[in-house]
Amino acid sequence: MTTHTEDVLSPLDTPRVSEPVAATSEATQQQVQRLAQLITKELRDKGGQPLFSLLGPNHESMQLPTDVLTLLQQLLAILAAGDAATVVPVHKELTTQQAANLLNVSRQYLVQLLDEGKIPFHRTGTHRRVYSKDVLEFRARRKAERRAQLDAMMQETQEAGGYPELG
């Protein structure tokens, strides 16, 4: 397969942040669901080494690396559930509003988190900026803390005899 230099996209040519994308029609959503199921099954059954490839416009075939396939599977699962998805590079600098949107909180609450030191930030002039990786790390920590609290509450409930009125 010959590749001309003008055919190759440099990382600078690709969009750095996408607009949210969703499966807009029922037919598209059904196709996305089938693709998500297929990739999920192959990833599970092949022990993480499935053989998937893309077929280009000139019928050239290129195998997808497992990490790209895993990312594609996650994206398809989100779209199949009817949600929209946005691609954000981990080192992308975000405004406080963009970071608040990513966490699904108000901008004022995000600023409070920044001021409390819960999420690192820096200033560009007078404006606060955060890196998407820091926001995502905070979100993962918050999710893990909530899961641990829920597990502890469930354990306490079990030790106290549960809810006998529901039994």
GUZA-896865 format. One line per 4 residues: their letters; for each residue x, y, z of N, C-alpha, C, CB. Coordinates in Angstrom, 2 decimals, padded with zeros to 5 digits. Atoms other than C-alpha are relative to their C-alpha. Glycine has a CB too. Layout:
a	X,Y,Z,X,Y,Z,X,Y,Z,X,Y,Z | ...
This chain:
mtth	000.85,-001.18,000.00,000.00,000.00,000.00,000.89,001.23,000.00,-000.97,000.00,001.23 | -000.78,-001.24,000.04,001.49,003.35,-000.97,-000.81,001.12,000.61,000.42,000.35,-001.46 | 000.65,-001.13,-000.64,000.70,006.38,001.09,000.73,001.26,-000.41,-000.02,-000.15,001.55 | -000.59,-001.28,000.38,001.31,009.85,-000.24,-000.02,000.91,001.21,-000.76,000.65,-001.20
tedv	-000.06,-000.87,-001.16,002.37,012.49,002.24,-001.22,000.89,000.14,001.23,000.86,-000.08 | 001.20,-000.84,-000.11,-000.67,014.60,001.39,-001.20,-000.78,000.54,-000.34,000.61,-001.35 | 001.09,000.83,-000.51,-002.88,011.62,002.41,000.07,-000.19,001.52,000.03,-001.36,-000.68 | -000.20,000.24,-001.42,-001.46,011.50,005.95,-000.34,001.26,000.79,001.44,-000.44,000.29
lspl	000.35,-001.13,-000.86,-003.04,013.74,008.58,001.02,000.12,001.11,-001.43,-000.17,000.58 | -000.86,-000.21,-001.16,-000.66,015.25,011.05,-000.91,000.28,001.18,001.03,001.18,-000.24 | 000.83,-000.30,-001.17,-001.90,015.61,014.62,-000.48,001.45,000.02,000.78,-000.29,001.26 | 000.40,-001.40,000.02,-002.08,019.36,013.95,-001.20,000.23,-000.91,001.16,000.87,-000.45
dtpr	001.11,-000.14,000.93,-004.62,018.82,011.15,-001.32,-000.50,000.59,000.30,-000.73,-001.28 | 001.21,000.62,-000.56,-007.08,016.88,013.32,-000.62,000.92,001.03,000.32,-001.37,000.62 | 000.64,-000.85,-001.02,-009.66,018.61,015.51,000.44,-000.42,001.40,-001.53,-000.08,-000.12 | -000.47,000.29,-001.36,-008.53,018.87,019.13,-001.14,-000.33,000.94,000.78,001.18,000.54
vsep	001.16,000.31,-000.82,-012.01,018.76,020.67,-001.18,-000.08,-000.95,-000.24,001.07,001.14 | 001.14,000.13,000.90,-015.11,017.50,018.95,-001.25,000.56,000.66,-000.21,-001.48,-000.39 | 001.31,-000.35,-000.50,-018.63,018.74,019.30,-000.68,-001.30,000.40,-000.85,000.81,-001.06 | 000.68,001.25,-000.37,-020.95,016.23,021.01,-000.65,-000.66,-001.21,-001.05,000.28,001.08
vaat	000.56,000.78,001.10,-022.02,013.47,018.64,-000.95,-001.02,000.61,001.13,-000.71,-000.85 | 000.98,000.98,-000.47,-025.11,011.28,019.09,-000.54,-000.76,-001.20,-001.16,000.69,000.79 | 000.70,000.77,001.05,-026.85,008.55,017.11,-001.37,000.63,-000.13,-000.09,-001.57,000.35 | 001.19,-000.83,000.11,-029.64,010.72,015.77,-001.25,-000.73,-000.47,000.26,001.13,-000.93
seat	001.19,000.70,000.47,-031.93,008.25,014.06,-000.09,-001.37,000.67,000.02,-000.16,-001.55 | 000.19,001.33,-000.60,-033.39,004.97,015.30,000.82,-001.04,-000.75,-001.50,-000.39,000.00 | -000.77,000.95,000.81,-031.74,003.10,012.42,001.49,000.09,000.35,-000.21,000.27,-001.50 | -001.40,-000.18,-000.37,-028.35,004.60,013.30,000.27,-000.57,001.38,000.38,001.49,-000.03
qqqv	-000.19,000.50,-001.36,-028.80,003.77,016.98,000.00,-001.53,000.02,-001.09,000.54,000.93 | 000.01,001.46,000.07,-029.67,000.15,016.13,001.31,-000.53,-000.58,-001.19,-000.48,-000.85 | -001.27,000.42,000.59,-026.58,-000.14,013.94,001.14,000.17,001.01,000.30,000.81,-001.27 | -001.02,-000.25,-001.03,-024.43,001.38,016.70,-000.08,-001.07,001.08,-000.17,001.41,000.61
qrla	000.17,001.05,-001.01,-025.89,-001.10,019.21,000.56,-001.33,-000.48,-001.49,-000.17,000.37 | -000.53,001.26,000.55,-025.06,-004.04,016.91,001.53,000.02,-000.04,-000.57,-000.25,-001.42 | -001.46,-000.12,000.03,-021.50,-002.78,016.42,000.59,-000.10,001.41,000.42,001.33,-000.64 | -000.48,000.05,-001.39,-021.04,-002.25,020.18,-000.04,-001.43,000.52,-000.84,000.93,000.91
qlit	000.12,001.39,-000.46,-022.29,-005.79,020.89,001.05,-000.89,-000.66,-001.41,-000.55,-000.30 | -000.98,000.80,000.73,-020.04,-007.29,018.22,001.40,000.21,000.55,-000.04,000.35,-001.49 | -001.34,-000.30,-000.51,-016.91,-005.54,019.44,000.15,-000.48,001.43,000.30,001.51,-000.09 | -000.06,000.45,-001.39,-017.72,-006.26,023.10,000.19,-001.52,000.06,-001.28,000.41,000.76
kelr	-000.10,001.47,000.04,-018.20,-009.97,022.31,001.40,-000.43,-000.45,-001.08,-000.61,-000.94 | -001.32,000.37,000.50,-014.98,-010.15,020.32,001.11,000.31,001.01,000.28,000.72,-001.32 | -001.01,-000.34,-001.00,-012.95,-008.34,023.00,-000.03,-001.01,001.15,-000.24,001.42,000.55 | 000.15,000.96,-001.09,-014.32,-010.73,025.64,000.46,-001.40,-000.43,-001.47,-000.05,000.48
dkgg	-000.28,001.37,000.44,-014.03,-013.95,023.60,001.44,-000.22,-000.47,-000.93,-000.36,-001.12 | -001.35,000.15,000.55,-010.62,-013.30,022.05,001.09,000.40,000.99,000.14,000.81,-001.27 | -001.00,-000.34,-001.00,-008.90,-012.34,025.30,000.74,001.29,-000.29,000.98,-001.09,000.11 | -000.62,-001.29,000.25,-008.23,-008.80,024.18,000.81,000.06,-001.28,000.85,000.37,001.13
qplf	-000.77,000.00,001.25,-006.67,-009.78,020.83,-000.89,-000.26,-001.21,001.11,-001.05,000.07 | 000.87,000.25,001.15,-009.54,-009.58,018.33,000.61,000.55,-001.29,-001.38,000.63,000.23 | -000.47,-000.47,001.30,-008.91,-009.08,014.64,-001.10,000.81,-000.66,000.42,-001.19,-000.90 | 000.91,-000.92,000.68,-010.79,-006.05,013.35,000.84,000.87,-000.90,-000.84,000.86,001.01
sllg	-000.74,-000.90,000.88,-009.75,-003.95,010.42,-000.97,000.95,-000.67,000.81,-000.79,-001.05 | 000.76,-000.97,000.78,-010.93,-000.93,008.52,000.32,-000.21,-001.46,000.32,001.46,000.44 | -000.19,000.12,001.44,-011.43,-001.09,004.79,-000.09,001.41,-000.58,-001.07,-000.96,-000.64 | -000.07,-001.35,000.54,-010.37,002.11,003.05,-000.71,000.12,-001.34,001.42,000.42,-000.14
pnhe	000.70,-000.25,001.26,-011.85,003.70,-000.08,000.62,-000.74,-001.19,-000.03,001.48,-000.28 | -000.67,000.74,001.08,-009.28,001.91,-002.28,000.13,-001.48,000.35,001.40,000.60,-000.27 | 000.06,001.40,-000.44,-010.05,-001.43,-000.57,001.25,-000.46,000.73,-000.24,-000.89,-001.18 | -001.14,000.37,-000.82,-006.89,-001.31,001.51,-000.51,-000.29,001.41,001.10,001.12,000.01
smql	000.45,000.44,-001.33,-007.29,-003.06,004.86,001.08,000.31,001.01,-000.34,-001.50,000.00 | -000.95,-000.29,-001.07,-005.68,-001.91,008.09,-000.58,-000.52,001.31,000.29,001.53,000.09 | 000.44,000.57,-001.27,-005.92,-003.84,011.34,-000.04,001.07,001.08,000.92,-001.16,000.43 | 000.12,-000.95,-001.12,-007.14,-001.85,014.37,000.74,-000.54,001.21,-001.49,000.25,000.34
ptdv	-000.65,000.43,-001.24,-004.89,-002.01,017.41,-001.04,-000.20,001.11,001.07,001.04,000.44 | 000.95,000.33,-001.07,-006.58,-003.42,020.53,-000.41,001.23,000.80,000.59,-001.04,000.92 | 000.36,-001.17,-000.79,-006.40,-000.12,022.43,-000.95,000.93,-000.76,001.26,000.78,000.41 | 000.92,-000.80,000.81,-008.11,001.71,019.55,-001.37,-000.67,-000.04,000.56,000.20,-001.44
ltll	001.25,000.74,000.02,-010.73,-001.02,019.37,-000.74,000.12,001.34,000.26,-001.47,-000.32 | 000.61,-000.17,-001.33,-011.34,-000.74,023.14,-000.63,001.38,000.12,001.05,-000.22,001.11 | 000.54,-001.36,-000.01,-011.82,003.02,022.80,-001.25,000.09,-000.87,001.05,001.01,-000.48 | 001.16,000.02,000.89,-014.18,002.48,019.87,-001.18,-000.72,000.66,000.36,-000.68,-001.32
qqll	001.06,000.74,-000.70,-016.14,-000.07,021.93,-000.65,000.87,001.07,000.58,-001.29,000.63 | 000.54,-000.89,-001.02,-016.53,002.43,024.78,-000.85,001.10,-000.61,001.13,000.61,000.83 | 000.75,-001.05,000.70,-017.65,005.16,022.38,-001.33,-000.54,-000.53,000.84,000.57,-001.16 | 001.23,000.60,000.53,-020.17,002.85,020.71,-000.99,-000.33,001.12,000.32,-001.27,-000.80
aila	000.88,000.31,-001.13,-021.55,001.76,024.11,-000.72,001.26,000.48,000.80,-000.63,001.16 | 000.60,-001.28,-000.41,-022.17,005.42,025.02,-001.08,000.40,-001.01,001.08,001.11,000.11 | 000.97,-000.38,001.03,-023.88,006.13,021.70,-001.18,-000.96,-000.03,000.68,000.03,-001.37 | 001.07,001.00,000.00,-025.89,002.87,021.88,-000.98,000.23,001.16,000.58,-001.41,000.10
agda	000.86,-000.30,-001.15,-027.24,003.97,025.27,-000.83,001.27,-000.23,000.84,000.16,001.27 | 000.77,-001.19,000.31,-028.63,007.09,023.58,000.65,001.29,000.47,-001.35,-000.11,000.58 | -000.70,-001.18,-000.46,-026.06,009.47,025.06,000.86,000.57,-001.12,000.87,-000.32,001.23 | -000.94,-000.63,000.91,-023.92,011.94,023.14,001.40,-000.15,000.59,-000.36,001.51,-000.25
atvv	-001.39,000.13,-000.46,-020.13,011.74,023.34,000.84,001.11,-000.61,000.58,-001.39,-000.37 | -000.95,-000.99,000.46,-017.32,014.24,023.01,001.39,-000.55,000.22,-000.19,001.35,000.74 | -001.38,000.43,-000.14,-013.66,013.47,022.43,000.81,001.20,000.47,000.57,-000.58,-001.35 | -000.83,-001.07,-000.56,-011.32,015.56,024.58,001.37,-000.58,000.33,-000.67,000.64,001.29
pvhk	-001.34,000.48,-000.34,-007.55,015.03,024.65,000.30,000.23,001.48,001.07,000.69,-000.87 | -000.24,-000.10,-001.44,-006.26,014.45,028.19,000.80,001.23,000.39,000.71,-001.23,000.49 | -000.79,-001.19,-000.34,-003.90,017.43,028.02,-000.65,001.28,-000.49,001.39,-000.12,-000.58 | 000.73,-001.17,000.47,-006.55,019.81,026.70,-000.23,000.96,001.16,-001.35,-000.41,-000.64
eltt	000.27,-001.05,-000.99,-006.78,023.09,028.61,-001.46,000.41,-000.12,000.96,001.23,-000.20 | 001.43,-000.31,-000.01,-010.39,023.80,029.61,-000.28,001.28,000.76,-000.79,-001.16,000.61 | 000.49,-001.13,-000.79,-012.22,026.89,030.76,-000.75,-000.58,001.19,-000.93,000.95,-000.85 | 000.75,000.48,-001.16,-014.04,026.67,034.08,-001.39,-000.48,-000.42,-000.12,001.10,001.07
qqaa	001.32,000.44,000.46,-017.35,026.38,032.21,000.08,-001.37,-000.68,-000.62,001.03,-000.96 | -000.16,001.30,000.66,-016.09,023.51,030.05,000.25,-001.10,001.03,001.16,000.05,-001.01 | -000.28,000.99,-001.05,-014.74,021.72,033.14,-001.26,-000.30,000.81,001.13,000.50,000.93 | 001.25,000.19,-000.74,-018.02,022.27,034.99,-000.96,-000.87,-000.82,-000.66,001.37,000.33
nlln	000.86,000.81,000.87,-019.91,020.82,032.01,000.45,-001.46,000.02,000.02,000.54,-001.44 | -000.53,001.36,-000.02,-017.61,017.78,032.02,-000.36,-000.73,001.29,001.52,000.03,-000.17 | 000.36,000.59,-001.30,-018.38,017.19,035.72,-001.50,000.04,000.26,000.73,000.71,001.11 | 001.44,-000.18,-000.18,-022.05,018.10,035.30,-000.31,000.72,001.31,-000.71,-001.36,-000.02
vsrq	000.21,-000.84,-001.18,-021.83,020.75,038.04,-000.05,001.45,-000.48,001.14,-000.20,001.08 | 000.02,-001.42,000.36,-022.30,024.51,038.08,001.42,000.55,-000.05,-000.86,000.81,000.99 | -001.32,-000.63,000.07,-019.37,026.75,037.20,000.42,000.52,001.37,-000.01,001.15,-001.02 | -000.31,-000.52,-001.33,-019.60,028.34,040.66,000.51,-001.11,000.93,-001.24,000.66,000.61
ylvq	-000.45,001.12,-000.84,-019.28,024.93,042.36,001.39,-000.45,-000.43,-001.00,-001.18,-000.09 | -001.32,000.37,000.48,-016.31,024.08,040.13,001.06,000.98,000.52,000.03,-000.05,-001.55 | -000.94,-001.00,-000.50,-014.60,027.35,041.10,000.28,-000.24,001.49,-000.55,001.44,-000.23 | -000.18,000.32,-001.42,-015.17,026.41,044.76,000.96,-001.19,000.15,-001.38,-000.33,000.67
llde	-000.90,001.16,-000.04,-013.48,023.02,044.12,001.44,000.41,-000.32,-000.48,-001.08,-000.99 | -001.34,-000.48,000.35,-010.56,024.82,042.48,000.62,000.76,001.16,-000.06,000.90,-001.25 | -000.51,-000.81,-001.11,-010.20,027.29,045.35,000.34,-000.85,001.22,-001.02,001.06,000.38 | -000.29,000.91,-001.11,-010.28,024.40,047.86,001.18,-000.93,-000.30,-001.24,-000.84,000.32
gkip	-001.15,000.82,000.36,-007.41,022.74,046.00,-000.35,-001.43,-000.39,000.97,-000.03,001.13 | 000.41,001.37,000.33,-009.43,019.67,045.01,000.31,-000.36,-001.46,-001.49,-000.18,000.26 | -000.39,000.20,001.40,-008.60,020.14,041.32,001.08,001.04,-000.31,-001.24,000.14,-000.98 | -001.05,-000.97,000.34,-005.33,021.71,040.16,-000.45,000.94,-001.12,001.29,-000.73,-000.41
fhrt	000.29,-000.95,001.06,-005.59,024.82,038.00,001.15,000.98,-000.13,-001.32,000.74,000.26 | -000.97,-001.08,000.20,-003.48,027.62,036.60,-000.76,001.18,-000.59,001.18,-000.45,-000.95 | 000.65,-001.20,000.53,-004.25,031.10,035.42,000.62,000.38,-001.34,000.11,001.17,000.99 | -000.40,-000.61,001.26,-004.11,032.52,031.93,-000.52,001.43,000.10,-000.57,-000.78,-001.28
gthr	000.45,-001.36,-000.31,-004.20,036.21,032.68,-000.80,-000.05,001.30,-000.87,000.61,-001.17 | 000.85,000.03,-001.20,-007.10,036.56,035.13,-000.92,-001.21,000.02,-000.84,001.28,000.09 | 000.92,001.13,000.13,-008.88,033.40,033.98,000.62,-001.30,000.51,-000.42,-000.17,-001.45 | -000.44,001.31,-000.44,-008.62,030.01,035.65,-000.11,-000.97,-001.17,-000.84,-000.50,001.22
rvys	000.02,001.06,001.00,-007.77,027.08,033.38,000.36,-001.31,000.68,001.00,000.32,-001.18 | -000.29,001.33,-000.54,-007.74,023.36,034.14,000.28,-000.94,-001.16,-001.20,-000.53,000.88 | -000.24,001.02,001.01,-006.44,020.38,032.25,-001.07,-001.09,000.12,001.42,-000.60,000.14 | 001.06,001.01,-000.01,-009.01,017.80,031.23,000.43,-001.24,000.80,-000.37,-000.40,-001.44
kdvl	-000.44,001.18,-000.75,-006.87,015.01,032.74,-000.21,000.21,001.50,001.48,-000.30,-000.30 | 000.21,-000.27,-001.42,-007.09,016.70,036.16,-001.48,-000.08,000.36,000.57,001.38,000.37 | 001.45,000.07,-000.23,-010.87,017.05,035.85,-000.45,-001.46,-000.01,-000.77,000.83,-001.07 | 000.37,001.41,000.09,-011.19,013.40,034.81,000.51,-000.80,001.19,000.53,-000.61,-001.30
efra	-000.53,000.65,-001.19,-008.94,012.28,037.68,-000.87,000.33,001.22,001.47,000.43,000.26 | 000.88,-000.38,-001.10,-011.11,014.24,040.13,-001.31,-000.77,-000.08,-000.27,001.51,-000.02 | 001.26,000.72,000.19,-014.24,012.66,038.65,000.15,-001.47,000.39,-000.47,000.12,-001.47 | -000.24,001.40,-000.36,-012.73,009.17,039.03,000.15,-000.16,001.51,001.25,-000.53,-000.72
rrka	-000.15,000.05,-001.47,-011.71,009.88,042.66,-001.35,000.15,000.68,000.97,001.10,000.49 | 001.33,-000.25,-000.58,-015.17,011.23,043.44,-000.89,-001.23,-000.16,-000.66,001.24,-000.66 | 000.80,001.21,000.25,-016.80,008.17,041.89,000.44,-001.13,000.93,000.14,-000.45,-001.48 | -000.52,001.05,-000.89,-014.54,005.81,043.87,-000.39,000.27,001.45,001.53,-000.11,-000.12
erra	000.40,-000.35,-001.37,-015.25,007.70,047.12,-001.48,-000.26,000.23,000.32,001.48,000.30 | 001.44,000.24,-000.12,-018.99,007.56,046.51,-000.31,-001.48,000.05,-000.75,000.64,-001.17 | 000.18,001.45,000.00,-018.78,003.83,045.73,000.38,-000.58,001.35,000.83,-000.65,-001.12 | -000.45,000.49,-001.31,-016.83,003.22,048.97,-001.01,000.37,001.08,001.38,000.58,000.35
qlda	001.01,-000.40,-000.97,-019.40,005.21,050.98,-001.27,-000.84,-000.13,-000.34,001.48,-000.16 | 001.19,000.82,000.23,-022.27,003.29,049.39,000.23,-001.43,000.50,-000.37,-000.01,-001.49 | -000.32,001.35,-000.48,-020.53,-000.04,050.10,-000.02,-000.06,001.52,001.37,-000.44,-000.52 | -000.01,-000.05,-001.47,-019.99,000.99,053.74,-001.43,000.08,000.54,000.82,001.20,000.50
mmqe	001.40,-000.10,-000.44,-023.67,001.96,054.09,-000.72,-001.33,-000.18,-000.74,001.11,-000.76 | 000.63,001.29,000.23,-024.76,-001.35,052.57,000.47,-001.02,001.03,000.30,-000.50,-001.42 | -000.54,000.90,-001.02,-022.45,-003.23,054.96,-000.63,000.27,001.36,001.53,000.15,000.09 | 000.64,-000.36,-001.27,-023.85,-001.34,057.97,-001.45,-000.48,000.04,000.05,001.53,000.22
tqea	001.40,000.44,000.09,-027.40,-002.10,056.82,-000.09,-001.51,000.16,-000.62,000.42,-001.33 | 000.00,001.46,-000.12,-026.59,-005.80,056.46,000.29,-000.43,001.43,001.04,-000.62,-000.95 | -000.37,000.33,-001.38,-024.96,-005.90,059.91,-001.12,000.33,000.97,001.27,000.74,000.41 | 001.10,-000.40,-000.88,-027.99,-004.18,061.43,-001.27,-000.82,-000.28,-000.30,001.50,-000.18
ggyp	001.17,000.84,000.26,-030.33,-006.81,059.99,-000.76,000.39,-001.24,-000.92,000.04,001.15 | 000.67,-000.39,001.23,-031.24,-005.10,056.75,-001.32,000.69,000.24,-000.23,-001.20,-000.86 | 001.33,-000.58,-000.10,-034.79,-004.00,056.18,-001.01,-001.15,000.11,-000.32,000.92,-001.23 | 000.89,001.15,-000.14,-036.96,-006.78,057.65,-001.40,000.25,-000.54,-000.10,-000.40,001.43
elg	001.34,-000.29,000.51,-040.14,-004.99,056.59,-000.10,-000.20,-001.51,-000.39,001.43,000.34 | 000.01,000.24,001.44,-039.10,-005.47,052.96,000.15,-001.48,-000.33,001.10,000.80,-000.65 | -000.27,001.42,000.25,-038.40,-009.20,053.36,-001.19,-000.86,-000.07,000.85,-000.52,001.02
